[in-house]
Amino acid sequence: MIELAQKIRDHGTYLGNGILKVDGFLNHQIDAGLMHRAGQEFAKRFAATTPDIILTAEISGIAPAAMAGLAMDLPVVYARKHRPITMPENVFMSSAPSHTKGKIVQLMVSPEFLKADQRVLIIDDFLATGKTLNGLVDIVGQAQAELVGIGAVIEKSFEGGREMLSKLGIQIESLAIIDSLSEAGIEVRAG
């Protein structure tokens, strides 16, 4: 997505340690129009996978996943990081390291909302090391559902996540790809 790549160039900030700050349009303040167009792009790219449901991780994955769900007329489920009192005791659970939080986070999905007969599309904000996405893949497996694809708004190609996830043999799409990230600048291209 050319528009997204340009937005990253204009408003993304490198914070060191491989962290790209995109709080102005994706991770804190949301550019709803841009996310709407991203959702439409995901819908176009994944139309042939015929998913039944979209799965994402709390919280930054919700906006792009919701917009893809709107474009595809699908429900969106997000893996929670904290168990509310309304969630049943027996849940699908996985853990993943959070680069921005600097700790391991738990990802939880209620079995009420993820069933064995569903075709699941995962949409998230970043594809970097692939560990958070792999945690979501693990949850899909626990539910005995079928994973049909993974979409990321932004991919950091140099962190190896795509290579790890490509072993799953499913469609993986990124809307913008960061080829390098340093004090010297951000090299980004449309995905």
Buried (B, 14 or more C-beta within 10 A) or exposed (E): BEBBBEBBEEBBEBEEEBEBBBEBBBBEEBBEEBBBBBBBBBBEBBEEBEBBBBBBBBEBBBBBBBBBBBBBEBEBBBBBBEBEEEBEEEBBBBBBEBBEEEEEBBBBBBEEBBEEEBBBBBBBBBBBBBBBBBBBBBBBEBBEBBBBBBBBBBBBBBBEBBEBBEEBEBBBBBBBBBEEBEEEEBBBEEB
